[in-house]
Amino acid sequence: VNELGYTKAAYEGSISTLCAGCGHDSISGAIVRACHELSIEPHKIAKLSGIGCSSKTPTYFLGKSHGFNSVHGRMPSVVTGAAMANRDLLYLGVSGDGDTLSIGFGQLAHAIRRNINMTYICENNGVYGLTKGQFSAAADIGSKTKKGETNQQPPIDPCLTGLTLGATFVARSFSGDKQQLVPLIKAAMKHPGFALIDVLSPC
């Protein structure tokens, strides 16, 4: 148990319906562990997301916290409004690279610019996994789809974007490295202001 007397199970959610081996499930596990180790009351966290495989993941962690699944790319605006209404909650936004760097790119930029007090985790796999693998804005040049198409566009780097726009906390990790990822999530959740973590998460 942690300092509040909670077991790790108090921070878990529903059973995942993502594909077996999906890196996003490892990120969910890291979030559970980080919140348990920080001894945060689950009901003092608000988890928000957009659309996509990554945005399904808040169902799989913090089942006793507040939650809102917004429309595609608009999660930062919803967090902005929620944070204005209630400054006592910890805001945890989870989004994918498609949701973050394509339709939600402007939303991300303004959340950083306004230094919204939130942790923003970008689960980055380079594809639109929920809609069968089209390239996202984070896909590397030369990447190939299952159909053999090759990506010709240069990728947008979430960390360089965050640094350029003045984010006050920027980090990158890998879904398979909980020894690194858990401390990063803990540091981001304790950070006063906008904290961006880009997590490379194989599809």
C-alpha positions as a printed NumPy array, in Angstrom:
array([[  0.   ,   0.   ,   0.   ],
       [  1.058,   3.617,  -0.469],
       [  1.033,   6.462,   2.079],
       [ -2.749,   6.822,   1.707],
       [ -3.343,   3.118,   2.299],
       [ -4.277,   2.398,  -1.328],
       [ -3.082,  -0.675,  -3.19 ],
       [ -2.074,  -0.375,  -6.842],
       [ -5.449,  -1.892,  -7.791],
       [ -7.15 ,   1.34 ,  -6.674],
       [ -5.481,   3.09 ,  -9.641],
       [ -6.374,   0.526, -12.291],
       [ -9.257,   0.633, -14.761],
       [-11.067,  -1.771, -17.06 ],
       [ -9.429,  -4.657, -18.917],
       [ -7.765,  -3.404, -22.102],
       [ -9.317,  -4.172, -25.487],
       [ -6.245,  -3.013, -27.413],
       [ -4.236,  -5.453, -29.529],
       [ -2.006,  -7.857, -27.604],
       [  1.459,  -6.358, -27.228],
       [  0.354,  -2.769, -27.844],
       [  2.814,  -0.317, -26.293],
       [ -0.09 ,   1.82 , -25.078],
       [ -0.944,  -0.811, -22.444],
       [  2.572,  -0.469, -21.011],
       [  2.049,   3.295, -20.771],
       [ -1.228,   2.713, -18.915],
       [  0.663,   0.463, -16.496],
       [  3.301,   3.174, -15.992],
       [  0.592,   5.762, -15.234],
       [ -0.987,   3.41 , -12.665],
       [  2.357,   2.853, -10.986],
       [  3.298,   6.553, -11.02 ],
       [  0.005,   7.675,  -9.443],
       [  0.206,   4.914,  -6.822],
       [  3.779,   5.864,  -5.917],
       [  2.866,   9.565,  -5.739],
       [  0.026,   8.691,  -3.312],
       [ -2.502,  10.834,  -5.159],
       [ -6.177,  10.41 ,  -4.271],
       [ -7.685,   8.904,  -7.472],
       [-10.658,  11.28 ,  -7.344],
       [ -8.274,  14.271,  -7.455],
       [ -7.182,  13.389, -10.999],
       [ -9.042,  14.252, -14.206],
       [ -7.992,  12.208, -17.251],
       [ -8.908,  13.49 , -20.703],
       [ -8.37 ,  12.259, -24.245],
       [ -9.358,  12.733, -27.874],
       [ -9.956,  10.023, -30.495],
       [ -7.854,   6.995, -31.441],
       [ -6.26 ,   3.936, -29.838],
       [ -4.341,   6.149, -27.414],
       [ -7.495,   7.998, -26.468],
       [ -9.183,   4.718, -25.503],
       [ -6.492,   4.054, -22.883],
       [ -7.89 ,   6.235, -20.055],
       [-10.532,   3.517, -19.684],
       [ -7.723,   1.173, -18.646],
       [ -6.275,   3.258, -15.785],
       [ -7.545,   5.395, -12.889],
       [-11.03 ,   3.921, -12.932],
       [-12.009,   5.971,  -9.858],
       [-10.923,   9.341, -11.267],
       [-12.79 ,  11.916, -13.343],
       [-12.687,  11.334, -17.1  ],
       [-13.723,  12.91 , -20.383],
       [-13.222,  11.601, -23.913],
       [-13.393,  14.613, -26.244],
       [-13.578,  14.944, -30.035],
       [-10.604,  14.422, -32.347],
       [ -7.707,  16.746, -31.488],
       [ -9.677,  18.932, -29.069],
       [ -8.543,  17.505, -25.726],
       [ -6.318,  20.53 , -24.857],
       [ -9.286,  22.905, -25.146],
       [-11.384,  20.714, -22.867],
       [ -8.553,  20.625, -20.304],
       [ -8.233,  24.42 , -20.558],
       [-11.897,  24.878, -19.71 ],
       [-11.859,  22.262, -16.957],
       [ -8.738,  23.78 , -15.375],
       [-10.378,  27.205, -15.343],
       [-13.426,  25.761, -13.591],
       [-11.561,  23.625, -11.046],
       [ -7.92 ,  24.316, -10.198],
       [ -7.871,  21.687,  -7.448],
       [ -7.666,  18.704,  -9.81 ],
       [ -4.553,  17.255, -11.458],
       [ -5.113,  17.137, -15.222],
       [ -3.725,  14.231, -17.219],
       [ -4.232,  14.366, -20.987],
       [ -3.505,  11.298, -23.112],
       [ -3.45 ,  11.58 , -26.881],
       [ -1.84 ,   9.973, -29.9  ],
       [  0.542,  11.395, -32.46 ],
       [ -2.269,  11.668, -35.011],
       [ -4.605,  13.364, -32.541],
       [ -1.762,  15.62 , -31.3  ],
       [  0.259,  16.534, -34.388],
       [ -2.361,  16.597, -37.128],
       [ -5.899,  17.765, -36.362],
       [ -4.938,  18.822, -32.813],
       [ -1.668,  20.61 , -33.636],
       [ -3.091,  24.094, -33.064],
       [ -4.749,  22.946, -29.848],
       [ -1.403,  21.624, -28.574],
       [  0.366,  24.865, -29.492],
       [ -2.046,  27.057, -27.547],
       [ -2.05 ,  24.771, -24.495],
       [  1.747,  25.084, -24.421],
       [  1.637,  28.835, -25.058],
       [ -0.83 ,  29.32 , -22.195],
       [  1.236,  27.009, -19.939],
       [ -1.894,  25.074, -18.911],
       [ -1.234,  23.163, -15.681],
       [ -1.449,  19.644, -17.063],
       [  0.526,  16.537, -17.963],
       [  0.194,  15.77 , -21.689],
       [  1.258,  12.26 , -22.716],
       [  1.568,  11.718, -26.47 ],
       [  1.447,   7.99 , -27.227],
       [  3.469,   8.097, -30.426],
       [  3.356,   5.158, -32.856],
       [  3.612,   6.999, -36.186],
       [  0.282,   5.722, -37.507],
       [ -3.46 ,   6.077, -37.203],
       [ -3.757,   2.614, -35.637],
       [ -7.515,   2.721, -35.013],
       [ -8.237,   3.364, -38.695],
       [ -5.857,   0.686, -39.993],
       [ -2.462,   2.317, -40.21 ],
       [ -2.385,   5.475, -42.318],
       [  0.723,   7.603, -41.691],
       [  0.494,  10.211, -38.965],
       [  2.437,  13.485, -38.909],
       [  5.074,  11.728, -36.747],
       [  5.892,   8.986, -39.284],
       [  9.507,   8.852, -40.44 ],
       [ 10.354,   9.495, -44.088],
       [ 10.574,   6.134, -45.839],
       [  8.154,   4.356, -43.487],
       [  6.038,   1.776, -45.279],
       [  2.431,   0.765, -44.676],
       [  1.249,  -2.846, -44.853],
       [  0.052,  -2.051, -48.387],
       [  3.56 ,  -0.953, -49.359],
       [  2.974,   2.814, -49.536],
       [  6.012,   4.92 , -48.574],
       [  5.819,   8.076, -46.473],
       [  7.305,  11.094, -48.29 ],
       [  6.625,  13.746, -45.616],
       [  9.129,  14.779, -42.913],
       [  7.913,  14.036, -39.383],
       [  6.855,  16.635, -36.834],
       [  8.82 ,  16.134, -33.617],
       [  6.616,  16.695, -30.512],
       [  9.615,  17.469, -28.289],
       [ 11.136,  20.027, -30.671],
       [  7.668,  21.538, -31.047],
       [  7.3  ,  21.785, -27.265],
       [ 10.734,  23.368, -26.838],
       [ 10.133,  25.826, -29.694],
       [  6.814,  26.946, -28.212],
       [  8.264,  27.361, -24.705],
       [  6.927,  24.302, -22.894],
       [  8.208,  24.284, -19.311],
       [  8.671,  20.473, -19.157],
       [  9.541,  18.301, -22.169],
       [ 10.607,  14.647, -22.131],
       [ 10.728,  11.585, -24.376],
       [ 10.592,   7.956, -23.366],
       [  9.744,   4.483, -24.643],
       [  6.692,   2.46 , -23.66 ],
       [  8.827,  -0.598, -22.931],
       [ 11.099,   1.178, -20.426],
       [  9.109,   1.621, -17.202],
       [ 12.286,   2.331, -15.218],
       [ 12.597,   5.558, -17.186],
       [  8.938,   6.271, -17.946],
       [  7.478,   6.008, -14.424],
       [  9.841,   8.64 , -12.915],
       [  9.174,  10.932, -15.898],
       [  5.407,  10.699, -15.374],
       [  5.855,  11.374, -11.654],
       [  8.023,  14.425, -12.378],
       [  5.537,  15.706, -14.974],
       [  2.589,  15.345, -12.593],
       [  4.453,  17.311,  -9.909],
       [  5.496,  20.027, -12.369],
       [  3.574,  23.327, -12.072],
       [  2.593,  24.14 , -15.643],
       [  2.475,  22.359, -18.993],
       [  4.403,  19.07 , -19.052],
       [  4.764,  17.174, -22.334],
       [  5.974,  13.568, -22.534],
       [  6.365,  12.   , -25.979],
       [  6.304,   8.218, -25.521],
       [  7.387,   6.094, -28.472],
       [  4.885,   3.242, -28.482],
       [  5.128,   0.529, -31.186],
       [  1.876,  -0.401, -32.924]])
